[in-house]
Amino acid sequence: MSFPILSLMIWLPLIGAALMFIPQGSDAASARNARWIALWTSLIVLILAAITLVDFNPGIHGFQFTETAAWIPQFHIAYRLGLDGISLFFVALSALLTPIAILASWRETRRVRDYMAAFLLLETMTIGMFSALDFLMFYIFFEAVLIPMYLIIGVWGGERRIHAAIKFFIFTLAGSLPMLLALVWMWHHAGTTDMITLMHTPIPPHIQDWLFIAFLASFGVKAAVWPLHTWLPDAYGEAPLPGTIMLAAVLSKMGAYGFLRFSLPMLPQASAYFAPLMFALGIMGVIYISFAALAQTDMKRMIAYSSVAHMGLIIVGIFTFTVIGIEGALFQMVSHGLVIAALFLCVGILLARGHSLRLDQLGGLATRMPVFAAFLMFFVMANVGLPGTSGFVGEILVMIGAIQINFWVAFLTGTGMILSVMYMLVMVRRVLFDHARSIANAVMSDLSAKEWLMLAPLAILVLGLGFIPSGLTTAFHTAVTDLVHAHVAAMSPLSHLAMAKP
């Protein structure tokens, strides 16, 4: 049996969270130890994730680092884990951003043990979800993410945190209930919850339509697909900055990942039938949300709406059913995770210095905080797809995939991308270059060593992937090619006849 590296990555944060509650003397000592336990645990998980990146063989078809153990054998439900080129980098993204979120939480003083434990629990759930190869395991991890994030928003959020937390919980839970019904039907139909078996189990087209709608309700809410996005501005706006980072950079990818892991391979006919609808939702997300972002007066909310608009672009890429379009969507998801995390870190830096986030109360930071201004400008340029950054690669691949399908899909998607340039440059002008405003009690010091430590690795990755995108696309290629070929085969007339047989 190979070394269970995925199990270690999943359960180590849970062990770290449990260690925090061992009696440790004074409250101050407990808080200090909780911070260091959380940081070191997340760093060990990051090292393990780096090992999977190094050991992953992009030429192998199927899943690697697989683990299987009996769980509920009488119902053919097992503990199954594995990674392919689609899931590999989402695990790595979760492992990278968790220690950054913990560092960003270092000054938190309220219920520190609970706070740090919530982030480690969140890491367990996200890595478990991206690694699961059993539908029931996937569903459990997918739903369990609600618990730590609900607490992070509801306990440590802003003034309207209770409203935002309840809205987030209700939207996500209600959206996931149809997926539970789909899980039960698929288990009854195939006799197993093994995701690999389900990918090769024919499902009648008329049943696929209902299952697709069930998945859309769940994954659409998580991915903040328009018009299922209305929970997101409140959650992003009220969550503490580290929680917003994990929401925008990791949790929003769970829905898009679900479409790739379930809808496309298991429901190919329904995915093709509903593709025009998904294009329409994606394009509306890009254009409508861009106008909503342009109307914002708060820096954090403007960045939050920007995140939703980028998810619309990702949805378009996924439903092109082309290798280049899906690879572009995957690349954009990873790039967006890095860039949006960095932008929210920049927001947190301003908050830590007592700055207001209202755009009409900011200005002149380019001269007062030049290093911060350079980082903010760089990540804004990456967010709008400047050539040489990772954002450009993802966007151009999606556009190429879209134009192969339909010119107007590509044109309207590109229009939304132009709008993103408008509102992000408006934000930059107001924050960095407008007339300096007098801000009471605001500290004007530039980046600290800890802030450098959080932003610099993200900048290096964004720049590196912009110049050497093959580091990602090579790892994606085999899994995406297999997915597209399976979709094409499933759409052939012979496959329709096979599914029509009793």
Secondary structure, DSSP 8 states (H G I E B T S, - for coil): ----HHHHHHHHHHHHHHHTTS--SSHHHHHHHHHHHHHHHHHHHHHHHHHHHHH--TT--S-EEEEEEEEEGGGTEEEEEEE-TTTHHHHHHHHHHHHHHHHHTTT--SSHHHHHHHHHHHHHHHHHHHHB-BHHHHHHHHHHTHHHHHHHHHHHS-TTHHHHHHHHHHHHHHHHHHHHHHHHHHHHHHS--BHHHHHTS---HHHHHHHHHHHHHHHHHHTT-TTTTTTHHHHHHHS-HHHHHHIIIIIHHHHHHHIIIIIHHH-HHHHHHTHHHHHHHHHHHHHHHHHHHHT--BHHHHHHHHHHHHHHHHHHHHTT-SHHHHHHHHHHHHHHHHHHHHHHHHHHHHHHTT---BGGG---HHHHSHHHHHHHHHHHHHHTT-TTSHHHHHHHHHHHHHHHH-HHHHHHHHHHHHHHHHHHHHHHIIIIIS-----TT-------HHHHHHHHHHHHHHHHHHH-THHHHHHHHHHHHHHHHHHHHHTSHHHHHHHH--
